Every structure is written in structure tokens, then in C-alpha cells.
Amino acid sequence: MQSTDNTIGILDSGVGGLSVLLEVRKKLPHVPVHYIGDSEWCPYGNKPAELIQSRSYAVAEELIEMGARTIVVACNSATIHAVEALRARYPIPFVGMEPAVKPASQCTRSGIIGVLATEASIAGEKFHALLKTHIHPKGLKVITQPCPDFVTLVEDGMLSGPKVEAAVREYAHPMVEAGADTLVLGCTHYPFLRESIQSVVGPDIQLIDTGEAVARRTASLVEDYEGLATISVHTTGNLACLERLFPILCPSLPAHLHQITIA
Ligand code: DGL
């Protein structure tokens, strides 16, 4: 595919960032997109910060080679540990995403917020800075919960059913029982489980993610002129897996699927 100056690159540890690609597509239907899911290294969420950073560099470089002129870091873990370093290293805009703590702090009525995110995100300094700015001064309470099984389930294309419900009960019920009325879906894999999560926790609990806000920010940086609007989705993992998963996660979205190796 030829590159144009509105070509967008999107990266994630795996297929989770496709939830952000779907939002970006709604706002920018005509831009060419290269997506890389670093599935060979998935999950990022249990990896050390240095490794998340070095993989983010490698994947971002590949996207730039492919022609990306704006990169969306569609991974909370990679944003928390690598987005500043990426911005310092490459001369193009990077749109990051972090758990929706700020919007949650504005919506909660009980004053208790549950944050579902990866272990790496919860441990990151950037996440603690968010709490310091938006939670502590208002006297709100945050309960954090890493959800590694959610990533595995989405990577397996399992978005509903007894296994998903059991995982939701394990991760989300204790937060709701502790009084949380707002749950932050702080990892880009989790929005694919939104309906299952909502059906287990009930309609009174608000679920918040930042996919739409990130797409809005991206649309403010990139012009949506008519041109090559191809979507290419690349995996560093197994192509047959991606071919099975993609129609489950992005039904009826036309895209070219590829396997790539990134050292
Ligand atoms: N989707 C990613 C995030 O938003 C990472 C999930 C993982 O690889 O652990 O944090």
C-alpha cells in the first residue's frame, strides 16, 4: 500500500487495540490504517516496563516504515510505560490512552470507582499520577483489579458464555460489593467484553472506556480526505488465529490481514 500523509498506525500487544480501530474508523472513514498486534509478545500486561518499552519502539518503527504519520498507542500498558519515550524518539504525533480515571471521577455518585486494567498499567507511575490528580483531591476511592483472563479470553475470540461470566464475577463482583458504581475498562481488550460485563454487574453500574475519546483526539490531528482507505492488520503471531478472530471482533470491516516478524 502506498503511504499518504494521513496514514495512521495503530499498535497493541494483540487484538485489543481493534476496539480502538473500530472507533477511529467511525470518525475517520477515509484514512488508510496500518494496525500491528504484537501477539507474539502478548500479553504486555505482565511484562516489565523495559520490555513493554522496547517492543513499543520496535512496533512503532515498523509502522513508520509502513508509512504511518500519526500513531495511536491503542494499549494502556504501552501508553503508561512508553508513550513519552516514543514521543521523544520519533518526530511524529503519538496519541496515547490511559484508564478513564478522570471521566469516572466526574460520573461516580457513590465516590467509589473500580479500575480494571493490566498489572503493568496499575503499577505504572503515570497511573498513580492520574489518581493523584483526579481521585485523591476529591476524596474518592479507587479499587484496582488486574484481569489477565480477560485478555486471554478476547485473544481466543471468546466474548460471552460461562467462562467469561466466571471471570467477570471474579474480577468485578468484589468491586461492586465494595460500593463501586463506576467501572473503568482500562485495557483495550476489555471493551470487547462490555456486554458480558454489563450483564453480570447489572444495568446500574456504569462502564467507561476511552476508545471514543482517543478516536476524537486522533481525528483532530488527521485529515479525513478521500484517498486510499485500506485497512491492513498485521500480527506478529499466527495468521490463521487472526483470520479466525478478526470477523468475530470486527464483523463486516473490510481489511487485509498479514503476518509479520518484528525482531
Ligand atoms: N490491550 C492492552 C492494554 O490496553 C494490553 C493487554 C495485555 O497485553 O496485557 O493495556
Residues whose N, C-alpha, C, O or C-beta is under 5 A from the ligand:
A	BS01	DGL	S13 G16 C42 P43 Y44 G45 N46 A74 C75 N76 S77 T118 V151 G186 C187 T188 H189
